[in-house]
């Protein structure tokens, strides 16, 4: 038998589950179902719950989700108090996830559920970054569904995700994303694309702080910061922090220099510090693999963030690439889904974020190990969606 489906014999689920009022299932029941009543055989909540369960247990695409559910239909239907004893086919999942719901409403429900997990949202750093779903790029085109995420790398938690409309870019989508967040006490970190005066002012007005990288999209600002650090021995308030990491046969050194001397000189909202970040990587033989220097700025004062803290923030930012984008591609095979339906792609990506957030909080060695565990203990997966966060 295929290991992806697990053993389908015997009882997987308890007979008498009691639905918590604040469970994920209950939240799904409150979503607006845009289908017509005629011919609607499966409630929206049932379809979404099975999709989440199948994701937890190792399935990634509509056909696999459908097969997983149908092989377990009697036990699932009994556990969910659903009168039928069958579950949908793959095309039903495609239609429902691609047309029957408002994906923005789904995002809000999933992110709200994750944010109410015990201890969720306590970390400070928020990484901003976007990802194109490559499977949605039509042949001969360079554009597909592009999603911008606000991510807590220390927790593996997506706070919110929005689609970047074809007529806009990440710069214009970022204010819309940040308006949906409580930024009080948070530090927003983003690459040079987000280094914009209006966005900086919005973050500080919302009670947060920013750390931006500065490149050629802000040429005069970059030039001023680079010139400051050309004669670093003359910088009276210079602070320096350094880290050395060894992994995968390479040694990487990160060195950050910070100064407050450009505060009041650069016309930038609430600017407190600028910095230079030097990165150098060598192999086990000492041969140079990579070397670069980048510049940045922050609204954080020295009392809130010295050079060591700024180095932490810049290094933590890259957690969105390894902790979110890479996992969605490699573990959830997100880009392997070929579809021309942007809502379907977005809905599945939102469910991926949910499952990643739930599994990251349980400290599994790998996500693949976690999914194999839940496929062998499916009653535990069901409790995640029928029980309110405690």
N, C-alpha and C positions, 0 to 999 in steps of 0.2 A: 504493500500500500504506500502511496505517496506520503512522505513525512510532512509535507506542507498542510495536509488536511487532518492529521492526527487520527487517533483511534476513534471511530464513529460508533462503536458498540457500547452499550451500557449507559447508565444515567450520568449525565454531566452536571445537571442543574437540580437544585433542591425544588421540591414541589411548591413550597409556599413562600415566595419572596414578597416582602411588603415594600411598596414603593415609597421612598422618602420624598417629602414635598419639595425639597430643594435639590433633588438628584438631577443628573444629566438627563435622564429619561423625562422627568417632569418638565424640564426646561425645553426639551424638544417638543413636548406636547403643546407648548405655548407659541411655537413658531407658526407663522401664517403659511398655510398650504395653498398654493396658487393653482392647484389642479381643480378641474370641474368634478363635482360629486359623482357624476355618472361614470361607471367603470372603474372607480377607485377602490381597489381590493385591499390595499395595504396602507395603514395609517403612516403619515410622515415620520412619527416618532419611532415606530417599529423599524422602518427602513434605515433611519439614521443610527439607531442603537446597534443594529446588526452590522452596519458598516464599521462602526467604532470597534465593536467586539472583534470582527474579522481582522481589522488593522492591528489590534493588540496581539492577536494570535498569529500574525505572520502573512496575511494576505494584503495585496497592495492595489490591485486593479479591479474594476467592476465584475469581470467574469470570475475571478478568484474569490471575491467577496460573496458573490451569489452562490457559488458552489459550496463554500464553507458554511453558509447559512442553511442551505437546503439539506446538506448532510446531517445537520443537527436540528432540523426544523421541529420535530415533535417536542424535544426537551426545551428548546428556546421558546416556542409558542406557549408551552405550559408555564414556564417561569415568568413570562411576560403577560400572562393572563390574556392571551390573544386567542380568539375563538377558532381560527383556522389551524390547520396542522401542516401548512405549506408556507414557504417564504419565496420572495421574488426571484426572477431570473436577472441576468446581467443587464439586459436592456432596460428593465424597470429602474435599476440603480442609475443607469445613465440618464434616463428621462427625468427622474426625480432630482438627482444632484445637479442636473444641468438645466432645469427649467421650473421645477415645482416650488422652489424656495428662493427667498431673497438672500443672496450670499453675504451681504453686509450684516443682515440680521443674524445669520448663522455665526459669523465671526464674533459678533458681540456676545452671543450666548456661550460660545466655547471659551473665549477669553475671560468672561466673567466667571465661569465655572472654575477655570484654572486659578484665577486670582483669589478665589476663596478656599483654595487648598491650605491646610495648616502651614503657617509660616511663609506663605507665598508672598512675593513682592517686597521682601525686606532688604534685599541687596540694593545697592545704590546705582550701579552702572547700567545704563541703557545704551545698547548698540543700535545704530540705524544703518540698515543696508538693504539693498534690493536684490531680487533674483528673478531671472527670466526662466519660465518653464519651457525648456527646449522642445518638448514634444508638441507644443502648440504652435510652433513656427511653421507656417505653410511653405511648401516647396517654392524656392525662388524668392522668398522673402527673408528679411532679417529681424522681423518683429513678431513676438508672440505675447502671451500673457506675462506681465511683469508685476511682481508683488513686492511692496515695500514693507519691511517688518521693523517693529520696535521690540528688542530682544534683551532679556536679562541673562547674560552669559554665565553668571555665577549660579543660576538656578535652572538653566535650560528651558526658560519659560518665555514664550511669545506673548507680550502684553497686548499687542494689536497688530493687525496686518491689513493693508489696503491695496487694492488694485490700482496700478498707475495707468490711467486712461491713455489711449493711443495719441491723444492730442496734447498730453502733458508729459512731464518728466518727473524724476524723483524730487527735484527741487520744488516744484509746484505741488507735489503730492505730500511732501513732508509736513507742511503746516496743518493740513487736514488730519494727518495721522496723529500729530502731537496734541491737537485739540481734544482728542479722545482720551488722553492720558492725564493722570494726576502726576505732575512733575515735581511736586514739593519734595525737597530732600534728595532729588535724583540728579545724576550727572549724565548728560546726553553726549555720546561720542560718535562722531561720524567722519567719513573721509572728506577729501577736499571739495567734493561736489556740494556738500551741505554747508560749507563755509560761506554763509550769506548773512548780511547784517540783519535783515528782517527776521530770519529764523533765530538768530542769536537773541534778539530782543524779545521774541515770543517766548523762548525758553525761560529767560530770566524773569519775565513778567509772570510766568506761570509758577514761579517758585523754585525753578531748577537752575542748574549750571551747565555750561557747555565746555567741551574740549574738542577743538577742530584741528585737522591737518590743513596746512596752507600750501597750495601749489600754484601753478601758472594761471588758474582761473581768477586769482587775486594777485596780479603781478606786482603791483606797488607794495602791497602788504608783505608778500613773500620777500621782495627785495630788501625792505627795511629790516625784517627779522634776520635774513642772511647776513646783511652788513653788520648787524649788532654782534653776531657770534663769530665774525671773522677776526675780531680782536678780543677774544674771550678773556685774556689775561687782564684786560682793563675793566671788566665788568665787576663793579664793586659788590653787587649782591648776588653774584653767580652761585647757584647750587648745582651739584652734580650727583647723579645716582647711576649705578651700573648693576647689571645682572648678567650672569653667564649661565646658559642652559646647554646641557649635553643630552642628545637624543638622536637615535637613528644614524649613528656614525658621523655626526656633525656637532660642531661646537659653535653656538651662536652667542654673540656678545651684543647687548643693548646698552647704550649709554645715553642718558638724557641730561641736558644742560638747560636750566631755566633762569629767567630774569624778569624783574618787574620794571625795567627801565623804559620800556615803550608804553607803559600805562600813561594815558593822557596825551601821548604823542600820536599814536595811531587812532584814526577816527573810526573806532569800532565799539559797538554797544557793550558797556560793562566789562571791558577788557581789563584783566588784572595781571596776567603773566603771558610771556611767550616762551617757546622752547625750541631746542634743536634735538632731534632724536637720531643717533647714529646706530646703524645696524651692520654687523659684520659676521659672516658665517664662514667657517673653514671645515674641511673634512678631517678625518682621523689622522691624515698625514700632514696636516697643517696647510694644505693647499687652499687658496682663497676660492670660495664658491660664490659669494655675494657680498657686496658692500654698497651702502647708500646712506645718505643723510636726508632727512625730511624735517620740515619745520611745522610749528603749530602754535596755537594760542588757546587761552582758557579764561573764563570768568572767575575761576576759583582763586581766592587769595592765598597767601602763604600759610595763613592759619588753618585753612581748610585743606590745602594740598601743597606739600613741599615737592621737591624734585622726585623723591622716591614714590610719592603717591601719584604724581603725573605719569611716571613710568608704569605703575600698576594699571592706570586707566588706559594708556595707549596699548599696552599688551593685552589687557582684558577685552578691548574692542574686537580683536581678531577672533574671539570666541564665537562670533556669529557665523563665521565661515566654516570653522571646524565643527561647532556644536549644533548648528542648524542646517545650513545649506548642504554641507557634505553628507550629513546623515539622511536628509531628505532624498538626496540623489542616490547614495550608495546602499542605504538600508531599506528605504521605502520605494526605491526605483521610480522616483517621481518623474524624471525626465524621459523615462521609457514609455510613458503613457502617451500614445499618439491620439490627439483629439483636436478637432476644430471648434469645439464648444468651450469657450473661455470660462463659463460659469461652472461647468463640470470640473475643469482643471483647478479652478480656484477653490471649489468646495472640497475636493480631495486634499488639496494643500492645507486647507484649514483643519481638516481632520488629522492630517499628519502632524501639524503643530500641537494639537491636543494630545495625541498619543505620545509624542516626544516629551511634552511637558509632564504627563503623568508618569512615564517611565523614568525620566531623569530624576525625579524626586525620590525614587526608590533605590538609587545607588547600585544599579546593576553594573557588572563589569563591562558588558556590551549590550547594545539594544537587541542584537540577534539572540543573545542568551535569554533576555527578558521575554521576548516574543515566543521563544520555544517553551519557556516555563508556562506562560499563560495558555498556550495551545494545549499543554498537558493538564492544566488546572483551570479550565474554562469557567468554573463557578466563581473563581477569584476575579476574573475579568468582568463577569456580570455584576459583581458587587460594586465595582468601580463606577458603573453607570446607574445603578439602582439605589445607591446609598449617597446621601448628601455628604459633602466634605466635613470631616471631623478632625 
